Amino acid sequence: MLTPRPVLLLFAAVALGLVVWDAPPAPAATPTAQEALLLKPRQPDIDCDRPTNEEAETATIKQETFEGFRALVVRTADGRILRVFADTDGDRVTDRWSFFKDGSEVFREIDGPDQDHKSDQCRWFNAGGTRWGLDPDGDGTVDAWKTISAEEATAEIVTALARKETVIFARLLPTRAELQSAGFTGERLDDLTRRITAARADFLRLAATQTIIGPDAMWTSMHTPRGPGLLPARSPGLTREVMVYENVTALAESAGRPVEVIVGSLIRCGDAWRPIDAPRLPNPPAGVDDARRSSRESSRGRPPGS
């Protein structure tokens, strides 16, 4: 049976990713559900259940077997799961922190194979999306994406512009090794590498000077005139098939008005969709508020390696 540490030590430990289970037989106080709910996701903008003080007072917390693992499970009074803090490798250390929305898991923090008792991966599920972020140094900031959809990539670009944070954009860009793994080679690989290097500097200049995407900007959807295309294997500069979106535009709202960000091309590298150029902002004709019309008139990104 799992025996928790005293309350304050337990949640200080959980927050830091430290040991949260003591070996028996020494008994310890089980934390309250209210105390468990004080633990927040380390990533911003996680849409999980956040009970009111009154709702938290009626919540319960119990040690359970959850998905085959020992865990502390926090539930509402009617049994809906709010949080799960699990020990997935049986070493009496919390290594998975799960957050739920309407009874479904939407976000998870994980202590990876290094077992350093700090969360160094984070995943989104169900209505939360598909992203899988890597944080090797455990500082709470995603350093790279293992998995991200095309839609989520365009949303990240909008967020990067709104917050004027180059790191958010830069971690979307593929490395040369990822491009090689995807199938690019020779001059085509060299051209893409040069474009990606330039994209970092171009984004920095755009973020510093643009005024269209404000700090309140919210991504709404991804627009593209057609579905993804497939670059055939053994065509010039390719050793395997590569899936590509062309003329992609991110649609958003800022200051109560529709805005757009021209993304251009997205290429699939493994399970991650990645841009290869810095985004651009269009200059639509006066009085034109339809973002899709402006997108069709303004998009002119080069296909990958063309």
C-alpha positions in Angstrom: 0.0 0.0 0.0 1.2 3.5 -0.8 1.8 5.7 2.3 1.9 9.4 1.5 4.3 11.8 3.3 2.8 14.5 5.5 0.8 17.0 3.6 3.2 19.9 3.2 6.1 17.7 2.3 4.0 15.7 -0.2 2.9 18.7 -2.2 6.2 20.4 -2.1 7.7 17.2 -3.4 5.0 16.8 -6.1 5.6 20.3 -7.3 9.3 19.7 -7.6 9.0 16.2 -8.9 10.5 14.6 -5.8 9.6 11.4 -3.8 6.0 11.5 -2.6 5.7 8.0 -1.2 7.3 6.7 2.0 8.0 3.1 2.5 5.7 1.4 5.0 5.1 0.8 7.8 5.3 4.4 9.0 1.8 6.0 8.7 1.3 9.5 7.4 -1.5 11.9 6.8 -3.3 11.7 3.5 -3.4 15.1 1.8 -6.8 16.6 1.3 -8.4 17.0 -2.1 -8.3 20.8 -1.7 -4.5 20.6 -1.2 -4.1 18.3 -4.1 -6.0 20.7 -6.4 -3.5 23.4 -5.5 -1.0 21.7 -7.9 -1.3 23.4 -11.3 0.0 22.4 -14.7 3.4 23.7 -15.5 2.5 24.6 -19.0 0.4 27.7 -19.7 -3.2 27.8 -21.0 -4.1 24.2 -20.0 -7.9 23.9 -20.2 -8.5 21.4 -17.3 -11.2 21.3 -14.6 -10.5 24.0 -12.0 -13.1 23.5 -9.2 -14.3 26.4 -7.1 -13.4 26.5 -3.4 -16.9 25.1 -2.7 -16.5 22.3 -5.2 -13.1 21.4 -3.9 -14.4 21.1 -0.4 -16.7 18.2 -1.5 -14.0 16.5 -3.6 -12.3 13.3 -2.5 -8.8 11.9 -2.7 -8.0 8.2 -2.4 -5.2 5.8 -3.2 -6.4 3.6 -6.1 -5.1 1.4 -8.9 -5.5 3.5 -12.0 -4.7 2.0 -15.4 -2.7 -0.7 -13.6 -0.6 1.8 -11.6 -0.8 2.9 -7.9 -2.0 6.5 -7.7 -3.7 9.2 -5.7 -6.9 10.0 -7.5 -8.9 13.2 -6.9 -12.6 13.0 -7.8 -15.6 15.3 -7.6 -18.4 14.4 -5.1 -20.2 12.5 -7.9 -17.1 10.5 -8.8 -15.7 12.4 -11.9 -11.9 12.4 -12.0 -10.1 15.7 -11.6 -6.5 14.7 -11.0 -4.3 11.5 -11.0 -0.8 11.4 -9.5 0.7 8.0 -10.4 3.7 5.9 -9.8 4.1 4.0 -13.1 7.3 2.1 -12.4 6.7 0.9 -8.8 9.5 2.8 -7.1 7.1 4.8 -4.8 7.9 8.0 -6.6 5.3 10.0 -8.5 6.3 10.1 -12.1 3.0 11.0 -13.9 0.8 14.0 -13.1 -2.5 13.9 -15.0 -5.1 16.7 -15.3 -8.7 16.1 -16.5 -11.5 18.0 -18.1 -15.1 16.7 -17.9 -13.8 13.3 -16.9 -11.2 12.9 -19.7 -7.5 13.4 -19.4 -6.4 16.4 -21.3 -2.8 17.0 -20.1 -0.1 14.9 -18.6 3.4 15.6 -17.2 5.8 12.8 -17.1 9.2 12.0 -15.5 10.9 10.3 -18.4 13.4 7.4 -18.6 16.1 9.4 -16.8 14.0 9.0 -13.5 15.4 12.2 -12.0 12.1 12.8 -10.2 11.3 15.9 -12.4 8.7 16.1 -15.1 10.6 16.4 -18.4 7.9 15.5 -20.9 4.3 16.8 -21.3 1.5 15.4 -23.4 -1.9 16.6 -24.5 -4.9 14.2 -24.9 -8.5 14.1 -26.0 -9.9 17.6 -26.3 -6.5 19.0 -25.3 -5.0 18.0 -28.6 -2.1 15.8 -29.7 1.1 17.6 -28.7 4.0 15.8 -27.0 6.6 18.2 -25.7 10.2 17.5 -24.5 11.8 19.4 -21.6 15.1 17.6 -20.9 16.3 20.1 -18.3 13.0 19.9 -16.4 12.7 23.7 -16.1 9.0 23.7 -17.2 9.6 25.1 -20.7 9.1 22.9 -23.7 12.4 22.7 -25.6 11.3 20.6 -28.6 8.2 19.0 -30.0 8.1 15.2 -30.5 4.5 15.4 -31.8 2.5 18.3 -33.0 -0.3 18.6 -35.6 -0.3 21.1 -38.4 -3.1 23.0 -36.8 -1.3 23.1 -33.4 1.9 24.3 -35.2 0.0 27.2 -36.7 -1.5 28.0 -33.3 2.0 28.0 -31.8 3.1 30.6 -34.4 0.2 32.9 -33.5 1.2 32.5 -29.8 4.8 33.3 -30.6 3.9 36.5 -32.3 1.4 37.5 -29.6 4.0 37.0 -26.9 6.9 38.2 -29.0 8.8 35.0 -28.0 11.2 33.7 -30.6 11.8 30.5 -28.6 8.2 29.4 -29.2 8.7 29.8 -33.0 12.2 28.4 -33.0 11.3 25.1 -31.4 8.9 24.4 -34.3 11.6 24.6 -36.9 13.1 21.3 -38.0 16.8 20.5 -37.4 19.0 19.4 -40.3 19.0 15.9 -38.8 15.2 15.9 -38.8 15.1 17.0 -42.4 17.5 14.2 -43.3 15.4 11.7 -41.4 12.3 12.9 -43.2 14.0 12.2 -46.6 15.7 15.4 -47.8 19.2 15.2 -49.2 21.8 17.1 -51.3 21.1 20.6 -52.6 17.4 20.4 -51.5 18.5 19.7 -47.9 21.1 22.6 -48.1 18.4 25.0 -49.4 16.0 24.1 -46.6 18.7 24.4 -44.0 19.5 28.0 -45.2 15.8 28.9 -45.2 15.4 27.6 -41.6 18.5 29.6 -40.4 17.1 32.7 -42.0 13.6 32.0 -40.5 14.9 32.6 -37.0 16.3 36.1 -37.7 13.2 37.0 -39.9 10.9 36.0 -37.1 12.8 38.1 -34.5 12.5 41.2 -36.7 8.8 40.6 -37.4 7.9 40.0 -33.8 9.7 43.2 -32.7 8.0 45.4 -35.3 4.5 44.0 -36.0 1.4 45.5 -34.4 -1.4 43.4 -35.9 -1.1 40.4 -33.6 -1.7 41.8 -30.2 -1.0 40.1 -26.8 -4.6 39.1 -26.6 -4.6 37.3 -30.0 -6.3 33.9 -30.0 -5.8 31.3 -32.8 -9.1 30.2 -34.3 -8.3 27.8 -37.2 -5.9 26.8 -39.9 -6.8 27.6 -43.5 -5.3 26.0 -46.6 -6.7 25.9 -50.2 -6.3 22.1 -50.3 -5.3 19.1 -48.3 -1.7 18.0 -47.8 0.3 16.8 -50.8 2.9 14.0 -51.1 6.3 14.6 -52.5 7.4 11.4 -54.3 10.4 9.4 -53.2 13.4 9.5 -55.5 12.5 12.8 -57.0 15.4 15.3 -56.9 16.7 15.8 -53.3 14.4 13.2 -51.8 15.1 9.6 -50.6 11.5 8.9 -49.4 8.0 10.3 -49.6 7.4 13.6 -47.7 4.0 15.0 -46.8 3.6 18.8 -47.2 1.0 21.5 -46.8 1.3 24.5 -49.0 -0.1 28.1 -48.7 -1.1 27.6 -45.1 -2.6 30.5 -43.2 -3.3 30.7 -39.5 -6.6 32.6 -38.7 -6.9 34.3 -35.4 -8.7 37.1 -33.5 -6.9 40.1 -31.9 -8.6 43.1 -30.3 -12.0 41.8 -31.4 -11.1 41.6 -35.1 -10.1 38.7 -37.4 -6.5 38.6 -38.3 -4.3 36.2 -40.2 -0.7 35.0 -40.3 0.7 33.6 -43.5 2.6 30.5 -42.6 3.5 29.2 -46.1 4.7 25.6 -46.1 4.5 23.0 -43.4 6.4 19.7 -43.8 5.9 16.5 -41.8 9.0 15.3 -39.9 8.1 12.1 -38.1 5.1 12.9 -36.0 5.6 16.7 -36.0 4.5 19.3 -38.6 7.1 22.0 -39.0 7.4 25.4 -40.8 10.5 26.2 -42.8 10.1 30.0 -43.2 9.2 32.8 -40.9 5.5 33.8 -40.9 4.4 36.9 -42.8 1.5 39.4 -42.2 -0.5 40.4 -45.2 -1.7 43.9 -46.1 -5.3 43.4 -47.2 -7.1 46.1 -49.1 -8.9 48.7 -47.0 -12.2 47.5 -45.6 -11.5 43.8 -46.3 -12.2 41.9 -43.1 -12.4 38.4 -44.6 -9.2 36.6 -43.6 -9.6 33.8 -46.0 -10.0 36.2 -49.0 -6.8 38.0 -47.9 -5.1 34.7 -47.5 -5.8 33.6 -51.1 -4.7 37.0 -52.4 -1.5 37.2 -50.3 -0.1 33.7 -49.9 2.8 33.0 -52.1 5.1 30.8 -50.1 7.7 28.7 -52.0 7.2 24.9 -51.7 9.9 23.1 -49.7 13.2 22.9 -51.6 11.8 24.6 -54.7 
